[in-house]
Amino acid sequence: MNVTRNVKPRDLADSPACRRLAVFFWSCAALVTFGPVLLLAVLSVAWAHPLIPAGSVKVTGIQVALTAAVLTPLYFAPGIDRLARSARLALLGPAAVVIVLAVLLCAGPHV
């Protein structure tokens, strides 16, 4: 009896190059997203003076929300869902960097 099953792809096909690319792109996106807020917090502690990062926190929230809203449906899309996990993350990493940079450049000075 030949039974066909819907089985998720195993992560044995992950290559080290995909893992490294995923780590590189997602760390770049995290640095652009959380870098200004962390830098302001470090400077606030160093100067012992409370600095208010209201604009930076709003931009960071917009970046995280927009990245999650765009990339979550893409992550579970049928064509991308067939790939191994690290290949999916390596594929969506540049999109995350582009979204984060676009929000930083467009909404950064205005918020």
C-alpha positions as CSV (number, residue, x, y, z in Angstrom):
1,M,0.0,0.0,0.0
2,N,1.5,3.3,-1.1
3,V,0.3,6.1,1.2
4,T,1.3,9.7,0.5
5,R,1.7,11.9,3.6
6,N,2.2,15.6,4.0
7,V,5.4,15.6,5.9
8,K,7.4,18.8,6.7
9,P,10.9,18.9,5.2
10,R,13.6,17.7,7.5
11,D,16.3,20.2,8.5
12,L,19.0,17.8,7.4
13,A,19.2,19.7,4.2
14,D,20.3,22.9,5.9
15,S,23.7,24.0,4.8
16,P,26.2,26.0,6.9
17,A,26.1,28.8,4.3
18,C,22.4,29.3,4.7
19,R,22.8,29.5,8.5
20,R,25.6,32.0,8.2
21,L,23.6,34.2,5.8
22,A,20.5,34.1,8.0
23,V,22.6,35.1,11.0
24,F,24.3,37.9,9.1
25,F,21.1,39.4,7.6
26,W,19.0,39.1,10.8
27,S,21.8,40.5,13.0
28,C,22.0,43.5,10.6
29,A,18.3,44.0,10.8
30,A,18.4,43.8,14.6
31,L,21.3,46.3,14.8
32,V,19.5,48.8,12.6
33,T,16.3,48.3,14.6
34,F,17.5,48.4,18.2
35,G,20.8,50.2,17.7
36,P,19.6,53.8,18.2
37,V,17.6,52.9,21.3
38,L,20.5,51.0,22.8
39,L,23.0,53.7,22.0
40,L,20.8,56.3,23.6
41,A,20.4,54.1,26.7
42,V,24.2,53.7,27.0
43,L,24.8,57.4,26.6
44,S,22.2,58.1,29.2
45,V,23.9,55.9,31.7
46,A,27.4,57.3,30.8
47,W,26.3,60.9,31.2
48,A,24.2,60.1,34.3
49,H,21.5,62.2,32.7
50,P,18.1,60.8,31.7
51,L,17.5,61.1,28.0
52,I,14.1,60.6,26.6
53,P,14.1,58.3,23.5
54,A,10.5,58.9,22.5
55,G,11.1,59.2,18.7
56,S,13.5,56.3,18.7
57,V,11.1,54.0,20.6
58,K,8.2,54.8,18.2
59,V,10.4,54.1,15.2
60,T,11.6,50.8,16.7
61,G,8.0,49.8,17.4
62,I,7.0,50.6,13.8
63,Q,10.0,48.7,12.5
64,V,9.2,45.6,14.5
65,A,5.5,45.7,13.7
66,L,5.9,46.2,10.0
67,T,8.6,43.6,9.7
68,A,6.4,41.0,11.5
69,A,3.3,42.0,9.5
70,V,5.1,41.6,6.1
71,L,7.4,38.6,6.8
72,T,5.1,36.3,8.8
73,P,2.7,35.6,5.9
74,L,5.8,35.1,3.6
75,Y,7.4,32.7,6.0
76,F,4.3,30.5,5.9
77,A,3.7,30.9,2.1
78,P,3.4,27.6,0.3
79,G,6.4,27.9,-1.9
80,I,8.7,29.1,0.9
81,D,7.3,26.7,3.4
82,R,8.8,23.8,1.5
83,L,12.4,25.1,2.2
84,A,14.4,24.2,5.2
85,R,14.2,26.5,8.1
86,S,17.6,28.2,7.7
87,A,17.0,28.6,4.0
88,R,13.8,30.4,4.7
89,L,15.4,32.7,7.2
90,A,18.3,33.4,4.8
91,L,15.8,34.2,2.1
92,L,13.7,36.5,4.2
93,G,16.7,38.2,5.9
94,P,17.4,40.7,3.2
95,A,13.7,41.6,3.0
96,A,13.8,42.3,6.8
97,V,16.9,44.6,6.3
98,V,15.2,46.5,3.5
99,I,12.0,47.0,5.5
100,V,13.9,48.1,8.6
101,L,16.0,50.6,6.6
102,A,13.0,52.0,4.7
103,V,11.1,52.6,7.9
104,L,14.2,54.2,9.5
105,L,14.8,56.5,6.6
106,C,11.2,57.4,6.0
107,A,9.8,57.7,9.5
108,G,12.9,58.4,11.5
109,P,13.2,62.2,11.4
110,H,9.4,62.8,11.4
111,V,8.4,60.8,14.4
